[in-house]
Amino acid sequence: MSIKLKRGFDINLAGKAKAEKGDTIHPESYIFKPTDFMGIKRPKVMVKEGDEVKAGTPIFFDKLHEQVKYTAPVSGRVSEVIRGAKRKPMGIKIEADRETQYVEFDKYDSSQLSGLSKEQIIANLSASGVWPNIIERPYGIVANPQNTPKSIFISGFDSSPLAPDYDFVFKDQGKYLQAGVDILSKLTSGKVHLSTEAGVASVLKNLTGVQKHEIQGKHPAGNVGVQIHHIDPIVKGDIVWTTTPYGLQQIGKLFLEGRYDASKTIAVAGSELKNPCYYDTCVGATVIGFLKNNLKQDNVRIVSGNVLTGERIEMDSSVGYYNNLITVIPEGDKYEFLGWITPGKNKLSMHRPIGLLSFLMPKKEYVLDTNMKGEERAFVQTGVFEKVVPMDIFPVYLLKAIMANDFEEMEALGIYEVIEEDFALCEFVDVSKIDVQAIVREGINALMDA
């Protein structure tokens, strides 16, 4: 199936990671954060300071779904349980061993995977710490093992700014990716769908046992929510699970090697880096190892993830569980007179009077900072949101239904089909400077609690 999307917008930033790897980054400390996992409401920490752990040792769980364990990504000693207000656990800091030791889980040959039962698979995924790679729609939360999805979706490419090249990242991971697909196919009564970018080579296109789709279009074409909308839409009562190529890799490694291997290849990119490239590391690695002696200047914004949906972090923070990208751009703390309206050759905008030259030079790379070019003002209807959301919904009306806490209207306008990332471009193009993604999550949380 081939799908061509006509709406969307590409943010072409300078500093894309070169297809080469720097030194493997294995910092002295790792921070594993419960806050990375959407939907966890009552996390219970299972370790205390001074405990020795292996990769795969359970360190916390959600009291609402005790079966699913969140496990240590590396072996070492728990040096700190970081807590916030009301002693809410915000992170578990582990001082890592030089050589990682692993908890051993059940191991299988690829020929044995087809004989595994759904119950065996869920038990292995839940105990090992790999299960959180499976996300449930609606709501975009860690999947409930008690549910059975009507289908499972994998987005085989990322269209966000400075996104990593999946073909480079996963070029030698074919057997693990295929094993991941074989396992996922046992968890649904429907199909496993894989979407790849039209006209672009990818190791993922060699996978078998999936329903393949080619997507052509601008960002957010790589968002799995957009792909679900055009292939097998979600209505009230439906459950769909999603994962990423990294999730497939982790699932495959667990069953073929019998261990939770949290290693990953991430892209470190952005205009303020001397050498944007890829690094091998593990989940929870602190970012200082990637950026030390690699910054062009000190006044920068470090983002775990992409500039549209990522989280602002500091040098002593860690890479988010679901992020395969660290982005470094200039901090926007300098006032620009009439910066919100004056055109220029280095300005990128959906609005023609400001970004006219960007339309004439579509391949130009831009150095953009974090300046908002204004402050929050009245939420007005401009018609621009509809140009960047390639789904058959009315984004402004949905947002206003959420703000009015109108559950019936939210459902009618398609809230079950979206999460924050699907509306991220709306924030970029919005002249009202509204925190659109926060509003979407507010609506999702209200429905979950209803």
N, C-alpha and C positions, 0 to 999 in steps of 0.2 A: 504493500500500500504506500502510495506517495502522496504527501500532503504539502501544499504550498501555502504559506501564510503571507498575507499582504500587509498586515499591521505589525508594528514593532519599531524598535530604534536601537541601533548599534552605537555604543560608546567606545570609540577607538582610542584607548589611552596609550601613551608612550611607556616603554619599559617592559614589554612582554618578555617572559622568561625565555632565554635561549635554549635550544634543544641539546643541552649538555648538563652534566651533573657536577656539583661541587662535592666537597668532602662529606662523608656521612656524618650527620649531627647526632651525637649521643650525649646530651648534656648531663650534668651531675644530678639534676632534679627534674621531675615531671609533676605536673599538676592535673589531676583528673577531676573535672567539675560536674557535679549533678545538675548545675544550671544549664549545661549544654543540651539537656534532654527535655524536649517539650512534652508536657503532659504529666510529668512527675510532680505530685503534690505532697507526698509524705515520705521523703527519703529517709531511710534508716541506715546510719553508718555502722558497718560490721567490724571495723578495725579501730585501734587506738594508737596513739603515738608510741613509737618504739617497736611495733609489730613488724616482723619480717614477712614479706609477701613474695609470691612468684607471679609471673605473667599468667593471668587466668584465675588468680585468687579473688574470690568475691570481696568487695570492699563496701558496697552499699546496695540497697534494693528499695523499691517503692512499696510501701505497705499495702497499696491498693492492688499490686500485682507481684506478690512475693516470689512467684515462680521465676521471674526474670531477674537475673543477677547482673550487676555492673561490676566488672572485674578489673584488676590492675593491668595496665598495659605493659609494664616492665617489672622485673624483680628488684627487690631492695628493701629498705627500711622506711616505714611510715614516719616522717619527721614532723608532720603537722596536719591536724584536721582544722581547716579554715572555716570559721563560722561567721554568719552575719547576724542580723536582727533576730531576736527570739531563738538564738542558737541554731538557726537554719544552716545546714551544711552547704558551704559554697565551693569547697574544693578539698581534695585529699592530696597532700604533697608527699612524694616518694623520692628519697635519695637513692638513686639507681645503682645497681651492681654494674661492674665493668662488663661482665658477661651475663646475659639474661638467662634465668632459669625458668622453666615452664611447668605448669600443671599439666599432667597428661590426661587427655580425653580420649573417647573412643575413636579409633582410626580405621579407615576403610580403603580398599582398592576402588578405582573408578568403576570397575565391573560390579561392585557390590552395592553401589548407591541406589540402583533401581529397586533393590529388594528391601530397602529401609521403609518402615512404616512412618506415617505422619507423626505419631506419638514419639517415636525414637528421635526423629529429626528435631522436633520442638524441644524435647528434653535436653538434647545436646547443645542446641543453639542457646537455650535459656540459661543453662548452667555455666557456659563458657564465657559469656560476655559478648558474644557475636550478635545476639538477637536484636539489640538496639539499632543495628543497621537497617532493620525493616521498619518502615514508617507506614502508618495507617491514615488513609483518607476516608471520610472527611476528617478535618481537624489538624492533620499534619503532626500526629503524636506517635510515640513509640507504640508499635502494634501490640494488640492484645492477643496473646497466644490462644485464647479461648474462641476467637472469631475465625471464620472461614471466609476469605475474600472471594469476590466474584472473578477477580483477575489480579494479576501482578504486573506492574510496569517498571521498566528500567530505562532511564534516559542515558543513551550512550554517548552524549556529547554535552558540553557546557558552552552556552553562548554568552555568558556574562563577561563584563570587562576584564581583560587580562587572564581569562580562564586558562587552566592548564590544558595541554594537548594530551588527550586521553590515549591517542595512539602511541605517543612517546612514553607515557607513564606506564601503560599496561602491555607494552609490546612483547614482553617475555612471560606474560601471566596467562596465556591461553588455556592451559589445563585447569588452572584454578577457577577461571571465569566459567568454563564449561561445567565444571563440577558444581559451581554455585547455581547455574541454571538448572541442572539436573535435580538439585535438592529443592529449589523453589517450586518446581513443577509439581512436587508432591504435596504442596501446601495449599493449592487452590483447586477448586472444581472447574475453573475456567482456563484461560490461556495466560501464558507469560509473554508479555509484549516487550519488544526491544526497539527503540527508536534511535536511528543514527542520522548524521547529517548528510544530506544528499550531495553526491559528487565528491565526497571526501573519504579517503582510504582510512580504514579502521580495523584493528584486530577483532573488534566486537562483531564485525560483519561476518566473521567465520563461525560464529556460534550456531549450534543447532538446537532444535527443540524449543524454539521461540517463534512467535509471530513477528515478522520483521516489518518495520516501517521506515521510510525515508522522509525526513522533514527538511523543507527548504524555507528559509525566511530569516528575518532579523531577530535579535533578542526581544522577547523571551522564548524563542523557538526551542531552546534546550531545556526549558522548565518542564518537569514531568507533569505538572498540573495542566499545562497547555496541551500536552500530548494526550493525556487522558480525555480532555474535553473533546478533542477531535476524533478520537478512536472509540472510546467506550465511556461515555459521560456518566457522572455520578448523580443519582437522584436520591431523595430522602429514603433511607433504609438500606442503601447500597454500602458495601465496604470494599475498598480497593487497597492493596498494599503496594508500596514502592520501595525500591532500593537503588543503589548506584553501582557503577562498575567496581568501586572500592568495596562496597558491601558484598558483591559477588565474589571478589577475591578473598575476602575474609571468611566467607562461608566455605569456599572451596578449600582453603588452607586448613580450616578446622577439621573437615571430614577426611581429607587426604593425608594430613600430617598429624592429626590428633592433638593440636595445640592452638591456643589463641595467640596468633602472631599479629600484633598490632602495628607492625612496621608499615610505612606508607611512603610514597614519593610525593613531595609537595612542591609547588611552584612558589618561588619568592620573587615577586615582580613589582614594578612601579618605577616611575620616572626618577625617584630620588635614590635609587640604588646604583652603585658602581658596577655591579655584576649580577643582573637578574638571571637566575637559572634555577635548576631543580636540585633538590636535596633528598637523600634517603634519611628517614628518621622514624620516630614512633609517635603514636597518639599521645597528646599531653606534653610534648617537648616544649620547654621554655624557649621563647623566640630570640633571646639574646645571642644564641649561637649562630643564628642565621644572619643577624644584622651587624654584629660586631665588626668594625673596620670595613663595613660594606655600605655605609650611608654617605651620600654626597654632602649632607648638611644635617644639623641637629633638629631643626624646627620642622618636624614631620608628623604625619598622622599614620600610625601603624594599625592596620585592619586585619583581623583574622577572618579571612574570606574575601569576597569581592566588595567593591566600593558601594554597591547598591544594597546589599543585604548583610554585609559582614558586621563584626563587632569591634569597636575601638578597644585596643589593648595597649598595655605598656610593655617596656622591654623585659620586665621580669614576669610577664604573663605567659600563658601557654596557648598553643594552637588549639582551636575548637575541635571537638570530636568529629564533627561532620565537615570540617574545612580541609581542603587540599591546596589552599592558596593563602599566602601572606602578601598583602598589598601595602606599599609604602608610597604615599603621595605628600605634596607640600601641605602644611597646615595653613588654613585660610584665615589668618588673624590680622590681615592688613586691610584697612579701609580703602575702598576704591570708589571715587566720586562717580555717582550715577552708574555704578557697575552693573546694576540690574537691567539697564536699558541700552547702554552704548554698545554698538556692534564692534567687531574687531576680527582680525584674521586668526586669532588664537582662541576664539570663543566657539564652543560647541553648544548648540541649542536646537530644540524642535521648533522654536518660534522663528520664522523666516526673517523678520526685521533684525533680530539679534544675531542669529547664526546663519545668515545668508551664505557666507563664504564656506561654511562647513558643508552646505549642500552642493556647492560647486567643486569641492575637493573631498569626496567621500572617503578616500583612503588616507587622508592626513591623520597623523597621530597627535594627540593633544596632551599637554601637561595641565591637568586640572587640579585645583586645590579644594579645600573643604568650605570655602566661603559660600554662604547661602544666598548672597546677592539680595538681601532683604530679610524681613521678619514675617512672622505669621500674621495673616490678615483674613478678611472675610473669605469664606469658602464659596467661590463663584463657579458657575457653569461656563466652561470655555470650549468644551468639545474635544480637548486635547487628550484626555484620558482614554477615550475610545480609540484613538490612533495608536496607542501603545499597548493595549490589552487585546491580543488576538483571540478573543473568546466571545461567544454570542451572549454577552451579559451587558448590563448598563452599570459601569463601575461607580459613577457619581451617585446614582440612585441607591445602589447597594451600600455605599459608605454612609449616606444620610440615613438609611434605614437602621444601620448599626448605631449611629449617633443618637437616633430616636428610640433605641432599644425596642424596635418593632420586630419581634421574632417572625411573625407570619410573613412580613414583607421581605425580611432577610432571606428566608427559605425560598420564596418565590423568585427572588432576584439572583439566586445562584451561589449563596455563601458556602454550600456544601462542596463546591467545585474548586474553591480557592484557598490559598494560604498567603502569608505575607509576601513571599517572593514573587507571586504572580502580579502584585500591585506595586512592586518596587520601582519600576520605571515611572509610575504616576508621580512619585515623590520628586524624581529628577525633573520632570517637565512641569510640575505644578507651580503656577505663579502665586498661589496663596500660601505656599510653604507649610502645608498641612502634613502632620506625621501620619501618613496614610497607612503604613504597615502596622503601626501601633493600633490604629482603629480597627483594622481587619482582625488582628489577634484578640482585641477586646470583644468583638462580635463572636468569634469562634469560642472564646472562653465562656461567654454568656450562654451560648447554646449548649455547651458541654455541661454547665452547671444547672441548666434549667430542669 
